[in-house]
Amino acid sequence: MNKIYAGQTSLSLRVNTACPLNDAELCEIRYRKPDGSEGAFDAVILDPMTGLLGYDLATGDLDQPGWWSFWSWVQFTGGRWAPGDPKKVYIRQEGR
């Protein structure tokens, strides 16, 4: 699939953190919307050895067309945390 639309729900986000997640306490896929507001999706660990995270989009998650940024954010035991590098993704107007 080459195009993603605002309002789309049949989509799974996958983020490769490239680090082992065996001692991760909290995993999120954070985002910045086109209007500048930020938030996070609670991610599940799909592969702790390779660092693969996932989140299945729900109704209302992609609520704006335009350029979004997504990045991983992981908190490990002992209070350590690691943010990923943001990646920009263009979300098209629904139905176009």
C-alpha positions in Angstrom: 0.0 0.0 0.0 1.4 3.3 -1.0 -1.3 5.7 0.2 -2.6 6.2 3.8 -5.8 8.1 4.4 -7.2 10.2 7.3 -9.8 8.0 9.0 -8.2 4.8 7.8 -8.4 1.9 10.4 -7.2 -1.2 8.5 -3.6 -0.4 9.1 -0.9 -1.5 11.5 2.0 0.7 12.5 5.3 -1.2 12.8 8.5 0.4 14.2 11.9 -1.3 14.4 13.8 0.2 17.4 16.9 -1.8 16.4 17.6 -2.6 20.1 16.6 -5.5 22.3 13.4 -4.9 24.4 13.7 -7.6 27.0 13.8 -5.2 29.9 11.3 -2.7 28.4 8.6 -1.5 30.8 6.7 0.9 28.5 6.7 1.1 24.8 4.9 3.8 22.7 4.7 5.0 19.2 4.6 8.7 19.6 3.4 11.1 17.0 3.1 14.8 16.0 0.0 15.7 13.9 0.0 18.3 11.1 -1.5 20.9 13.5 1.5 20.4 15.9 -0.3 18.5 18.6 1.4 15.4 20.0 0.4 12.1 21.5 1.2 8.5 21.8 -0.2 5.0 21.0 0.5 2.2 23.4 2.7 -0.2 21.4 3.0 -3.9 21.9 6.4 -5.7 21.6 6.2 -7.9 18.5 9.8 -9.2 18.7 11.8 -8.4 21.8 15.1 -9.6 20.3 15.0 -7.3 17.2 13.1 -4.5 18.9 10.0 -4.6 16.7 6.9 -2.6 18.1 3.4 -2.6 16.7 0.1 -0.8 17.0 -3.2 -1.4 15.1 -4.9 1.8 14.3 -8.4 2.4 15.7 -11.2 4.7 14.6 -10.2 8.3 15.1 -6.5 7.7 15.3 -5.6 9.3 12.0 -7.9 12.3 12.2 -6.0 14.9 10.1 -4.6 14.9 6.6 -1.1 16.2 6.1 2.4 15.4 7.3 2.6 13.3 10.5 5.8 12.3 12.4 6.0 9.0 14.2 8.8 7.7 16.5 9.3 5.0 19.1 9.7 5.8 22.8 10.8 3.0 25.2 11.3 3.1 28.9 13.5 0.4 30.4 13.8 -0.9 33.9 15.9 1.3 36.1 14.4 4.5 34.6 16.4 4.4 31.4 14.5 5.6 28.3 15.3 5.8 24.6 13.5 7.8 21.9 13.7 6.8 18.2 14.2 9.1 15.3 11.1 10.7 13.9 9.9 9.6 10.4 7.5 11.7 8.4 4.5 10.1 6.7 2.0 11.9 4.5 -1.7 11.1 5.4 -4.0 12.0 2.5 -7.5 13.5 2.7 -10.1 10.8 3.3 -11.7 9.5 0.1 -9.2 11.1 -2.3 
